[in-house]
Amino acid sequence: MKKILVAGGGGFIGGHLVNDLIKQGHSVRCADNKPTADWWQAHPQADNRVLNLSDIAACKQATEGMEVVYNLAADMGGMGFIENNKALCMLSVLINTHLLMAARESGVSRYFYASSACVYAANKQLSPEITGLKEEDAYPAMPEDGYGWEKLFSERMCRHFSEDFGIITRVARYHNVYGPKGSWNCGREKAPAAICRKVATAKITGKHEIEIWGDGNQTRSFQYIDDCVKGTQLILNSETVTMPINLGTEEKVTINQLVDIAEDIAGIKLTRRYNLSAPKGVNGRNSDNSLIRQLLGWEPKIALREGLEQTYRWIHDQILTAQQ
């Protein structure tokens, strides 16, 4: 049993990670700046604390007595949020910086940082036909403005804290994590949740149309939450993963194909209306998993259809509950 802090534990990924760590018998402290009533999952077995981790004093409270830190805390959301809140996204640099400082002072032995595929150079993502982004494609640096720059800078902070102060740091570049018990209707949701919400709403209301941001030809890969939780722990505990590494699938689809799958799950066909002025992100982004296969002998396994069906069912139920 280890004493583990999950920063951002009230969020989507954090809530699932806390649940898994508790099942393994670890002593888990959960820290998030939202009131616990607003956490996606609040586990009574955890030491749940409402703390603003942008503040160094709060980080010291959070890390006191901890052996391991998972830093998932950030002010972020889907492409609509990221493109319209660059300053807020960049302010998350305070969280990682102060957590690293506090972790060092508290004698934390291992520290995980959740980075993002948004660190990758924009000129590597110009075509929907992209085959996959390798870890070295982050340099020369040209990341997503705002959010991507913060993530890339924070990766370097982890590296230098490890080099200069001896704290073991591990960094995963998440590729589009999705699943139940996360944002789906608040403006921070990502494409899978947004598509599931729109399709489920069309099914429930009988208004069989859907708005798609962009032309629908932009490509992505999407990683189900269970794979993300497993991969995150494998990376944190690895002795071979010493550099930032991709954590995502290689199952590339267009946004149009994502809608196809959601329609098939719902059993309907919708009229598509394309909003070409809406944020759509890069034209193509996909994970190259060569390195994680080499170093861990593992990669995310859950197929998009399987994970999206679980996500759709949960969001469909949320919509019905909200209407009652």
ABEGO torsion letter per residue (X at the ends): XBBBBBBGAABAAAAAAAAAAAAAGBBBBBBBABBAAABABBBAABBBBBBBAABAAAAAAAABGBABBBBABBBBBBAAAAAABAAAAAAAAAAAAAAAAAAAAAGBABBBBBBBAAABBAAAAABAABAEBBAAAAOBBBBBBGAAAAAAAAAAAAAAAAAAAGBBBBBBBBBGBBEBGBBAAAGABBAAAAAAAAAAAAAAAGBBBBBBBEAGABBBBBBBAAAAAAAAAAAAABAABABBBBBBBABBBBAAAAAAAAAAAAGBBBBBBBBAABBAEBABBBBBAAAAAAAAGBBBABBAAAAAAAAAAAAAAAAAAAAX
